[in-house]
Amino acid sequence: MLALRGDYGAHVGHDSWPERDRLTPADAGPEVAWMASQPFWLRWYDGTRRRRHAPDCFVRLADGRGRVVDVRAGDRIDNAAAVSFEATGRACAAVGWESARVGVPNPVLMRK
C-alpha cells in the first residue's frame, strides 16, 4: 500500500495504478491535508433500478473544503460510469463538497 495521509499517518490504499498515480502527487502537495480511499457508498434509484457507486477518494483540503475524486481515463467511461459520476456530483453539491473526475496523469509528469 501507498503511504498517504490518513488517520494518524495510516496508509491509504488504492485499487488501480491510475489512482495511485493521481493520489501520490496530491499527497505530496500542500493543498491536501487528509485523504481516505473508497470513503463511502452512494446508493440511489434511477427510476428503473437501484444503483450504487463507491467514489475512489475523499480529500480534505488544507482550507477545509471537501473533495470527492473519481479516477478514470476518459476513454474508459461507459454510460454506467458517466451516470455514476453525475450522481456523485449531485450528492456532493448537496452537502457542499466538490466533485472531480480525473483521468490518468500526463506520462511526462510521472517519469522519474
C-alpha positions in Angstrom: 0.0 0.0 0.0 1.0 3.6 -0.6 1.9 5.8 2.4 -0.7 8.5 2.1 -2.1 10.7 4.8 -5.0 9.2 6.6 -5.9 8.8 10.2 -2.7 9.1 12.4 -0.4 8.6 9.4 -2.0 5.4 8.4 -1.7 4.1 4.8 -4.4 4.9 2.3 -5.0 2.2 -0.2 -5.7 2.4 -3.9 -7.2 -0.2 -6.2 -5.6 0.9 -9.5 -2.3 2.3 -10.9 -4.1 5.4 -12.2 -5.5 6.0 -8.7 -2.0 5.7 -7.2 -0.6 8.0 -9.9 -3.2 10.7 -9.0 -3.1 10.3 -5.2 0.6 10.3 -4.7 1.3 13.8 -6.1 -1.8 15.1 -4.3 -0.5 13.7 -1.0 2.9 15.4 -1.6 1.4 18.8 -2.2 0.4 21.5 0.3 -3.3 21.6 -0.8 -4.2 18.2 0.7 -4.5 17.8 4.5 -6.1 14.4 4.7 -7.5 11.7 2.4 -9.4 8.4 2.5 -9.8 5.7 -0.1 -13.2 4.5 -1.1 -14.8 6.6 1.6 -18.5 5.7 1.2 -21.1 4.0 -1.0 -23.5 6.3 -2.8 -26.9 4.5 -3.4 -29.8 5.7 -5.5 -32.8 4.6 -7.6 -32.6 5.8 -11.2 -36.3 5.3 -11.9 -35.7 1.9 -13.3 -33.3 0.2 -11.0 -31.2 0.6 -7.8 -27.7 1.8 -8.4 -24.6 2.2 -6.3 -21.1 3.7 -6.6 -18.1 4.0 -4.3 -16.0 7.0 -5.2 -12.3 6.5 -5.3 -11.2 9.0 -2.8 -12.3 11.7 -0.4 -9.8 14.6 0.1 -9.9 17.2 2.9 -8.1 20.3 1.6 -5.9 22.5 3.7 -8.5 25.2 3.6 -11.2 22.9 4.9 -13.1 22.1 1.7 -14.0 18.6 0.9 -13.5 17.0 -2.5 -14.7 13.6 -3.7 -12.5 12.2 -6.5 -13.1 9.5 -9.1 -10.1 8.4 -11.2 -11.0 7.0 -14.6 -9.3 7.6 -18.0 -11.7 9.4 -20.4 -11.7 6.5 -22.9 -12.8 4.1 -20.1 -16.0 6.0 -19.2 -19.0 4.0 -20.3 -22.6 5.1 -19.8 -22.9 3.4 -16.4 -19.8 5.2 -15.2 -21.0 8.5 -16.6 -24.3 8.1 -14.7 -22.4 7.3 -11.5 -20.1 10.3 -11.8 -23.1 12.6 -12.4 -24.9 11.2 -9.4 -21.8 11.7 -7.3 -21.6 15.3 -8.4 -25.2 15.9 -7.4 -24.7 14.3 -4.0 -21.5 16.2 -3.3 -23.1 19.5 -4.3 -26.0 18.8 -1.8 -23.5 18.6 1.1 -21.2 21.4 0.0 -18.3 19.2 -1.3 -16.6 19.5 -4.6 -16.6 16.5 -7.0 -14.0 15.8 -9.6 -13.4 13.1 -12.2 -9.7 13.0 -13.1 -8.1 10.9 -15.8 -4.6 9.4 -15.9 -1.8 11.9 -15.3 0.4 13.1 -18.1 3.1 10.4 -18.5 5.8 13.0 -18.8 5.0 14.1 -15.2 5.1 10.6 -13.9 8.7 9.8 -15.3 11.3 9.5 -12.7 
